[in-house]
C-alpha cells in the first residue's frame, strides 16, 4: 500500500504526540518565525583558537567581530543563537535546517563557515587553497534543473481519483495526482453510523504538471496569473484523458500556482566537510541540514 496523509494532518498528529509525551511541559512550539541567521558558538570558539595559533585567516568569511559579539547575546549556556526576521533572538541546543531548497541554514552553513578566503588561485604561484568566488557561489546557490511545475487543488469528483494517486506521461510533460483532503473513512466518522451507506462528501485532489522549460520560458510563466497558468496547462494537456482536463477547468484559481524547480547538490556539503577537516576545523556538531534543504525531492 501507499499511505498518504495531508501535511497539515501529519503536523497535528505530531503535535498531539509531542504534547502527550511532554509530561513536564518543557517543550514549546512557536509559529510564524522566519530565520534570518544563526551563530554557531562552538565554531566561533574553534575559529578563535585557529586564529590565535596562526592557522586561521584573520577576518575569514562569517567570522568577524560582529558575529563574535552576536554570540555573546542570548542564553550562553546553549550553543546556537538564532536571529529571526522580526528582530527577536533565541538560543537552542541544536539547529535542524529543514527549510527547503532555498534554506537559510544551508546557505549560511556553506558560505559563512567557509574556511578559505575569496581570492582566485594564481596561475603560476601558490595553489594551496584560496577558494574561487564562483565555486563558493555554485555551492551555496540552488541550481536550475530546467523544469517548471504548475500545481492546483480541485474538488472535482471522479472514480479514478477517489482515494487514488496516479501518473500520466506523454514523453514531455508529467502529471501527478494524489488525494489532498477527504476519504471514505472521514465520511464514516462524520456520519457516525458505520454501516457504509454514506454518500461521498467533499474530496479535494492535488494535481501537479511538470515539463521542460528553459530560463526564458520559466521567466514568462513566473509572470503569469493563476488564470494564465491554468490556461497554459490546458493548452499543453487539454486533450488528455479524463478526468484531468475537467479537473483543471474546475480548479479554483486561488489554489493554482507555479514555480521553477531548483535543487541543491548534496556533494557540496560533503566537500565542505572535507575542507573543514583538512584545515583543522571540525564540522559543526550543533547545526544539521536535512530534508529538501540537503537533497531535492525526486520527480516521482
C-alpha positions, 0 to 999 in steps of 0.5 A: 500500500501507499499511505498518504496523509495531508501535511497539515494532518501529519503536523497535528498528529505530531503535535498531539504526540509531542504534547502527550509525551511532554509530561513536564511541559518543557517543550514549546512550539512557536509559529510564524518565525522566519530565520534570518541567521544563526551563530554557531558558538562552538565554531566561533570558539574553534575559529578563535583558537585557529586564529590565535595559533596562526592557522586561521585567516584573520577576518575569514568569511562569517567570522568577524567581530560582529558575529563574535559579539552576536554570540555573546547575546542570548542564553550562553549556556546553549550553543546556537543563537538564532536571529529571526526576521522580526528582530527577536533572538533565541538560543537552542541546543541544536539547529535542524535546517529543514527549510527547503531548497532555498534554506537559510541554514544551508546557505549560511552553513556553506558560505559563512563557515567557509574556511578559505578566503575569496581570492582566485588561485594564481596561475603560476604561484601558490595553489594551496587553497584560496577558494574561487568566488564562483565555486563558493557561489555554485555551492551555496546557490540552488541550481536550475534543473530546467523544469517548471511545475504548475500545481492546483487543488480541485474538488472535482469528483471522479472514480479514478481519483477517489482515494487514488494517486496516479501518473500520466506521461506523454514523453514531455510533460508529467502529471501527478495526482494524489488525494489532498483532503477527504476519504471514505473513512472521514465520511464514516466518522462524520456520519457516525453510523458505520454501516457504509451507506454514506454518500461521498462528501467533499474530496479535494485532489492535488494535481501537479504538471511538470515539463521542460522549460528553459530560463526564458520560458520559466521567466514568462510563466513566473509572470503569469496569473493563476488564470494564465497558468491554468490556461497554459496547462490546458493548452499543453494537456487539454486533450488528455484523458479524463478526468484531468482536463475537467479537473483543471477547468474546475480548479479554483484559481486561488489554489493554482500556482507555479514555480521553477524547480531548483535543487541543491547538490548534496556533494557540496556539503560533503566537500565542505566537510572535507575542507573543514577537516583538512584545515583543522576545523571540525564540522559543526556538531550543533547545526544539521541540514536535512530534508529538501534543504540537503537533497531535492525531492525526486520527480516521482 
